[in-house]
Amino acid sequence: MLRQELGIATFEDLLYHFPYRYFDRTKVTKIGTVNATTEFAQFAGILINIAEEGDGRKRRLTATLYDETGRIDLVWFQNINWIKKNIAEGSRYIVFGKVAQFGGYFNISHPEIEAWNSETNISGMQPVYSTTEKLRVRGITNRSFAKITQSLFEKVKQHDIPEVLPPEILSTYKLCNRFHAIYWLHYPDTEHHEQMARYRMKWEELFISQMMIARLRLQHTVQRGWMFEKVGDSFNTFFNNYLPFNLTGAQKRVLKEIRQDTVTGRQMNRLLQGDVGSGKTIVALMSMLLAMDNGFQACIMAPTEILAQQHYFGMSALLEPMGITIKLLTGNVKGKERKAILAALADGSLSFVAGTHALIEDTVVFKNLGLAVIDEQHRFGVGQRSKLWKKNELPPHVLVMTATPIPRTLAMTMYGDLEVSVIDELPPGRQEIKTVHRRDVTRAKVMEFMRSEIDKGRQAYIVYPLIEESEKLDYESLMAGYEQVKIWFNEDKYKIAMVHGRMDAELKERNMKRFVKGEANILVATTVIEVGVNVPNASVMLLESAERFGLSQMHQLRGRVGRGAEQSYCILMTGSKVSEESIKRINIMVSTTDGFKIAEEDLAMRGPGDMYGTKQSGVLKFKLADIVLDSAILEETRHAAQQIIAQDPKLDLPQNRGIRYMLTQQAQQSHWAKIS
């Protein structure tokens, strides 16, 4: 049961099942002071009204505890016979538990209870452990955990929990030893000891993660790669004659970093972060031209067909005047066309290809793949990405791009093995998108504004939220919204297209293309258009029920407009009743268009697991550490890890053997989101 509910299978697991809070059992709360904010509390009083009610599964035992200030109800649903034998009407008891409110009265379910007399010893800080309803029903309560761990510590000696950190680390960062840290986390005799223990174990968790990253980075620095020796005719001709706009300083800086990486003879592993519309694709194309100038092929892989097509069409238009061909390879490319592309990649006559997962199929063989660009890389699994590396005798240089800004603390933990480039300037001529919050009661004005924009020749998106658990309701909401839009916008004058997940793929593609080509004025859609639609003429993004969108998602959707020279707008539409947390998200969106600021706020509000799915993937599986709250510790551990790897790369020194053991243990449990 412990294994199923909490993943506790060994004594070590039990030692690492730390309390999530403590309660000062020397404090006795007066019952009359209880209010809606009271959580765990301890009371002393006389027990009355002991009664057994119901039968079978509905059987329960109730009682009332009273002191001079008031009364509180107690209820037990399990172990009723044992409890009845051990409590007596009119006797004095100490009661501890979680206070709840039911029917206007306060109560405690399954309280801890013990007789109270002049000899009763009420000890200090008591641990409170996380448990589950199933375990409580089986009688495994917080007290059970405390007793089990206490009996375990009676048998465990200091040498059973050996130190893994070098003495120099303990001294430099003033860390207590490992045995005391684990013991004090369960049974702190003072608040100071609890804080020391928690700091030590957080430090250890973050340090091990940074050591893993440092070793990955070390592997990259010795991994041989293709040498791009020159900047040749293709790159220079494009830069001098066909570049559609002047590069920003940030784009030039990133290209220089890529150039420096590819001339070393080591494999490049670079993460390119850039907000929506910042010009990552032109950097990718120029990097591909650099590969071509050195006799290599290059590919760009995207997670969706729409995004792959966008790269293909955009790059085709730029390369065509130079007589350079790029082909599109997706699951929908079949027959003779597919065979011709595969043959051209195999014999080297085709230098560039854009595609989806189809690029990693075994049938796709490159003659000499030198550069792999991956867009929105977090949407690909490690196994999928790694298949590209095996398409050549030496792995290609790797440039992964994301339009989802990654906060620095998260990048240090998830992608610390990569070199990171950031495009933090918008291309010239782009205007900042104006973002406003509007309530549903102002819908008529919003529609009138949207109509005025369309009458200027612009286009507009209307996007509805999509939550998998309520797909049917979302679909009905979208269809009702679509009908309403048709009322506001006469179809004789305005053309409306609709796109959603339930739609046939061919119809979805056709409707999307109508909007891209300007044949439709309005696109009504779910969040399927979050990534991959580039319509410079679109100037309005209306998010319906904006309170149901996450910050990152709203920012991504806002980035679908503002791609042309005209002023663009993002309208966040909500009902009249919106939660405080939703209002906070909306206010952040209204106050800034800086994707990195938004990502930091998102990380602080939701945590890394919810933002990036890292809880599911095994990354950042920390028991105590929090990369947002513990960013100072993260900086310390990063510095310490880099120093140790520089001095002892293989961890052969005696003082580093404990670290090597911990890394081996961690590697067996984790699936690190490494790029190659």
N, C-alpha and C positions, 0 to 999 in steps of 0.2 A: 504493500500500500504506500509506504514512504517513497519507494522507487517510482511508482506510477504518478503520485501526486506532486512530489517535490524533487525527483531525480536523486534521492539519497539512497545509495546502494552500499556504501562502505563507511567505515569509521571516519575516514578522511573527509568524505562528503558531509558527514554530520558535524565535524569540526568546522567546516567551511560554511555551514548553515548559520550565518551570523544573525544576531538580533537586529531588527531594523529600528528599534528604539528601546528606551529604558524607562522604568517607572520608579520613582523614589518611594519605596514602601514604608519609609519612616513617616510619610505624610498621610494623615487620615482626613478625608474630606467629610465635611458635614453634609448630610443628605439634603438639607434645605438650600444648599448653595448650587445644586446641580442645575444646569441649563442646557440649551440646545448645542452649545459649543463643547460641552464636557465629553471627553473620549474615554480613556481608561481612568478608573478612579478606585480608591480603596476606602471602605467604610467600616465603622465599628458600631455595633448595635445589638439589639435583642431580636431574636427570630420568633415570629408569630405566624399564625394562619397557615401552617403546613397542611397542604391538601393534595390528594392525588385525583386527577381528572381524566375522563375518557378511558378508552381501552384500545388494545392492539397498537397499530401505528400512530393513533391519535392520543395515546397515553402520555401524560405529562405530570410533573411534580411542580407545585407552586408554593411559594412562601413569601413572607413580607419581612423586611428588615427595617427596624425603626430606631432612631436616636431622638434626642431632645429637639431636633429641628425639623424632622419630617420622616417620610416613609418611601421605600423603593421596593418594587416587586422583583422577585427572583423566579426563574423558571428553568427546569431541566427536562429535556426530551429523551435523554439516554442515561444508562446506568442508574436508573431510578431506584431499584431495590437497594443498591449499595449506599446511595446517598441517604435514603430514608433511615437506614440503620445507623448512620453516623451524624445525624443532626437531631436536636431535641427542642421541642417547643419551650419558649421562655428562657433559653440559654443565650449567653453572649458569644458573638462571633466576629471575626475579621473577614470581610468579603471583598474580593478584588475581581474586576472584570470590565468589559466594554459596555458603556452605557448606551442604550438605545431608547427611542421614543415610540410608543405604540398606543393609539387611541387616546392621545393626550397625556399619557402617563409614562414616567421613566421606568425602565426595567433593565435587568442584566440576564442574558441567556447563558447557561452553563458557567456560573461564576465559580471562582476558586473560593473555598470556604474553609476556615479552621477555627477551632475553639479559641476564645479570647479570655485570658485571665492575667493575673499580675505577673505570671512567669512567662507569658508569651513573648518570644523574641521576634520583633519586627525588624528584619534586616534592611540594608540600604538599597542600592540600585539593583533593581530586578530586570532581567532581560525580557523583552517581548519579541517573540518569534513569529514569522509569517507561517500560516498554516492554511488549510482549506476546510471547507464545510464537511467534505467526506471524512477527513481525519478527525474533526471535532465530534462527528457522529459516532466514530469508533472510540471516542474517549481519549484521543491524542490531542491534548490541549497545550496551551502555552506552558503550563506547569509540567506536563509530561516531558516536553523538550528540555526544560530546565533540569529536571531530574536525570534524564538520560545523559545529557552532556556533563552534568556534575559527576555522575558515576564513571563516565569515560575519562574525565580528567584525573580521577583518583587512581586510574591505572596507567595513564600516559605520563611518561617522564620527559625531562627536557631533551634528552638525546633522541627521543622518538620524533621530535619535530626539529630536525637540524636546520641550522642557518644556511641560507642560500646566497645571501648578499655578501660581498667581500667586506672585510673589516674597514677598509678605507672609505667605502660607501657609507657604512653605518656611522662612522665618525664624522665625515664631511657633512652629511645631511641630517645628523642628530636623530638617527632612527633607533628605536628600541629593538631588542632581539626578537626573533620570529616567535619563539615559544610564548614569551610574555605578551606579545601583540595578540596572538590568537586567544590566549587565556583571558586577557583583559577585555577583549571584545565580548566574551561571554559573561565574564564576572568581574567587572571593574570595581575596585574598592574605592576609587575616587573618580570624579569627572575628568580630572587631568589625565589619569591613566587611560581612560576610555578614548580621549582625544589623541593621545600618543599612539595608542594601538591602531586606531582608525587611520591616522596619517601614515603609519608604517605600512599597513596592508594596501592602502590606496597607492602608495609609492611603488610597492612591489608589483602590483597589477599593471600600472602604467609603464613601469620600467621594462617588464617582460615584453610588453607590446612594442616598445621602442627598440628593444634589442632584436626582435624578429624583423622589424622594418630595416634596422641598420644592417643586418646580415643580408637581407634581400638587396639592399642598395649596393652592398659590397659585391654580391654576385653580378649585378648589372655592370659594375665598373670593370670587371674582368671578362665579361661576356664579349667575345669577338663579334664584330659587326662589319658590314660593308663600308668601304671608305668612298665617300663622295668627294673626289679630289678637286673638282673644279665647279665654278659657276659658268655654265656654258651658254650657247647661242639661244636655246629655247627660253631659258629664264630671262636673259637680258633682252631678247626681242620682245617678250611679253611685257616686261617691266617698262621698257622705253617707248613701245608703240601701241600696246593694246590694253594696258591697265585702265579700267573704266573710271577710276578716281584716284586721287593722291592717297597714298597710304598714310595712316596716322602714325604718330611716334611709337605707339604701343605695338602696332603691327610690324613696324620696322625692327623694333627691339626683339620681338618673338622670332622673326625670320633670322635674325643674327644668331640667336640662341640655338635655333635648329641647325643653322649652317655650322656652328662650332661643334655641335654634337656629332654631326655626320662626317666630320673630317678626322675624327680621332682614331678610327679603326675599332671603336667599341660600339655595341648596339645602343641606339638612342631609345630611351623610354621616357617620353615627355607627356605630361598632362597639360592641355591647353584649355584654360578657363576663359570664358568670355560671355558677357551678358548677351541676351537676345539682340540680334542686329548689330553686334560689335565688329563683324567682319572676319570671323574665324575661317569661313569657307575660302576666301581669297588667299589666306595664309596656307591653307591646306593645298590649294591648287598650285601655288608657287613652290611649295615643298615637293610636290609631285613632279613639277618641271625640273627641279634640281636633280631628282632621281633619274629622270629621262636623260638629262645632259650627261650623266655618268654611266649610261648604258643599262639602266635598270627599269623594271616595270613598277607601277604603283597602283594601289587600289584604295577605294574609299568605301567602307562598309557602314550601313545605316540600319537601325532596328526595324523600320517600316518601309513598305514599298513606296509610299508617298514621299518620304524623306529621301529615299534612294533616287527616285525620279527627279526630285527637286535638284539634287546634286548633279545628276546627269544632264538635265536640260540647262541648268545654269552654267556648268562647265563647258558643255558643248558649244553654247553661244560664244563663250570667251575664247575657246580654242579653235573654232572653225576658221577664223580669218588667218590663222597660222598654218592651216592645213593639218592640224593634229586631231586624231580621232580618239574619242572615248566611247565605250559601249556600256550598255546597261544590262546587268545580269541579275534577274530575280526569278522567283518560282514561276512566274507567268511567261517567261521567255522560253519558248519550246521549239522543237523541230529543227529545221534547217538553220534558223537564226541562232539557236543555242549551239548547235554543232560548229557553226562558223566561228562564234566567239571563243569557244573552248579550244579550237584548233589554232586560232590566232594568238591566244595566251600561251599555248604550249610551244609554238614555234618562235614566239617573241615579236611577231609582226604587229601585235597590239600592245601598246605601252600602258594605256590607262583603262581601268574598268571601275564602274560604280555599281554597287549591288547591296543585296540584303544578306541573310544567312546563307543564301545560295552560293556565295563566294567560298564558304568553308567546306562545301561538299567534296568528297574524295575525287569526283570526276573533274574538278577544277584544278588544272596543273599549270603553274607558271614556269616560264623558262628561267627567269631571274628576278623574282620579286625582291625589290630593295626597300620599299616603303609601304607600310600599311597604316592608313588613316581610319580611325574608328570614331564615328559620331555618336553622341549620347551613349558613351561606352557603358554606363551603369545599367543599361538595359540588356547587356549581353552577359552571359555566365562566363566564369573563368575558363571552363572547358571549351566553350565556343570560340572565345578569343584565341586560345592557345593553338587551335587548329591552323590558324593563319601562319603561326610562326614556323610550322613544319612544311610550308610550301617552298622552302629553299634550303640548301645545305647549311647556310648560316641564317639565323632568324633575321627578318627584315627590321629596319628601323621602325619604331612604333610612335605614332602621334595620336593620342586619344583626346577627343574634344568633348566638352560639355557646356551646355548653355544654362546648366543648373549651378549657380555659384556655390562653391563649397567653402564653408567657414574654415578659417585657418586651423583651429583646433581639430576639426574633423579631418581636414586634409593631412595634418601631421600624423593622424592615427590610422586613417584608411589608406592613404596614398603617399605615405612618407617615403616609400622606396622609389618614388618617381621624382624627376625634375619637374618643377611646376612653372608654367608661363601664364601670365594673365594679360588679357587685352582689356584695359580699363578706360578706353576712350571710345566714343561713338564716332563713326565716319562723319566727315564734314557735311553740313547741309541737313543733318538729322535734328529734328526738334524734340524736346522732351515731351513725353505723352502727358496730357493733363488728366488726372484721375479724380473722380468725384464720387461721393456716396449719395444715393437718392433712395427715398422710401417709396413704397408701392403707390402711395396716394398721389405722387407727382408723375405717375406714368404718362399721362396725356402730354405733359411738357417734354418728357424724355423722348417720346415718339415724334413729337413735333420737331425737336432738335435733330433727331436722326433723319427725318424726312428732308430737313433743310440741307444736311450734309450730302445726302444722296442726290438731291436736286442740283448740287454743285458738280455732280459727276463722280462723287465718291461711292465707296461700298461699305457695308457694315456687317459685323458678326453679331449674332445673338446666341449665347451659349448657356445651356442648361447643365446643372450638375449631374453627375452619374456616380451612384454608389451601388456596388455590386449587390449588397444585401437587399436593396429595394429596387432592383432593376425594373420590375413591372410598374411600380409607382413612378419611377423616373421616366419610363417610356410614355406612360399616360400623361405625365406633366409636360413632356416635350411635345406630344401631339396636341394637347390642349393649347400650349403656347404657340405652336405653329398656326393653329386655327385663329388664334387671337391676332397674330401678326398679319394674317391675311385680311382681317377686318380693318386694322390700322393702315395697311398699305394695299391699295386697290391693285389687283393683279393685272388690270388692263394697262396700268402705267408702270408698276414695279414688278420685277421678276424675283421670285423667292425660290431658293434651293434649300434642301434639307439633307443632313447627313447624320446618321447614328449607327450604333454598333449592330443592331438587329437587321440592318438593311443589307440586301444582296450586294456583294462586293463590287460587281460591275456597275450597279446603279449608284452606289456610293461614289465610285470613281468618276462616273459621268457627271454627277451633281457637283462634285468638288471641282472638276475641270470647268464646268459652266461658270463657277464663281471666279476661278483663277483667270479665265479668259475674259472676264467682265461681262459675260452674258447674263449673269444674275446679279442683282443689286444687293441682296441680303442673303447671308448663309445662316440658317437656323441649325444648330448642331449641339451635340453633346461634346464632352472633352476629347473626343477623338481627334480634334484639330489642334490639340495642345502643341504638338510638335509636327513640323513639316509642311506648313502652308505659307507660301511667300507671295503675298499680294500687296505690292507697294501702294496700290490705289485705295486700299481699305483704310478708313480713318476713324471708325467707331467700333469699339468692342463693348458690348453690353453683356454683363454677367448676371443672369437671373438667379435669384436665391443665393446671392454672393456669400451669405453667412455659412453656406455648406461647402465652400471651397477652402482648401488649405492655402497658406501664404505662397508657397512655392508654385502651386498650380495657378493661382491668380496672376502671379508675376509672369509665368510662362505664357499664359493666354494673353495678357496685356502686350507681350512682345510680338503678337501677330499683327498689331497695327504699329504705326510710326515708322514704317519701312520706306516711305517716300519722303518727299520734301515738304509735304503739307502738314499742318498742325493736326495731331490725332488725339483721340479721347478714349478713356476707359471709364465706363459707368458701372458702378457696383450697386445693383438694385437689391434691396431687402424689404421684408415685411416690416410691420411696426414693432413687433416684439422680437428682439435679437439679444442673445446672451452676451454677457460682459466680455467673454473670451472672443466671440465673433466680432464684437465692436472693436476690440483691441487689434485684431488682425486687419480689419477694414481701415482703421486709423493709420496703421503702419503703411498700408498700400497707398493711401491718400497723401501721406507725408513724404514719401521717397520713391524714386524709381531706381535706386541703387540696389542691384541684385545681391551684392555682398552684405549690405546692411540688412536686407530682408532675410537672407539666409541665416545670418547670425540671430536675428529675432526668432526665426522659425525654429532654429536649433534650441534656443533657450526655452521656447514655449512647448515644443513637442519632444525634444530629445532625439538622439541620433538614430535609435532603432525605428521610431515611427517615420522619420524623414526619409531614410535611405534603405529601409528593410534590413538593417544590419543585425537586428535581433534574430531574424530568420536565417540569415546567411552565416551566422557564427562569428561575425566580426564584432569587436567591441563588446564581448560578452563579459563585462566586468561585474563582480559582485558588489563592490563598494564604490569604485571610482566613477566619477561623472566628468566627462571631458569639458563640459561647460563650466561647472562650478570649480573643477580642479585643474583649470588651465595652467596655473602657476606650477603645480606639481608636474604636469605634463612637460612643461618647458625644462624643469630640472632633470627629469628622467631622460628626456631626449639628449640633453647635453652629456649626461653621465654615460648613456649608451654609446654615443659617438666616440667618447674618450676611450672606453674599454675596447671597442672594435678597432680603433686606431692602434692601440697598444698590443692587443692580443686577438687578432682576427679569428683564429680558430678556437679561442677560449681554452688553450692548453695549460695556462698557468694554474697552479693549485688553487689560488683564491677565487678563480672563475669557474671551477667545476660545478658548483651549485647552480650557477646561472645556466650552464650547458644542460644540466639535468632538467631545470625548469623549462627551458626552450624545447627540449625533446617532449616533455609532457604536454606542453601547450600545442605543439605542432600536431599531435595526435588528435586534439579536440577541435582545432580551428580550421576554417576554410578561408584563408586570407584572400582578399580581393586583389591579388597581385595581377599585374598586367601581362607579364610573360614569365 
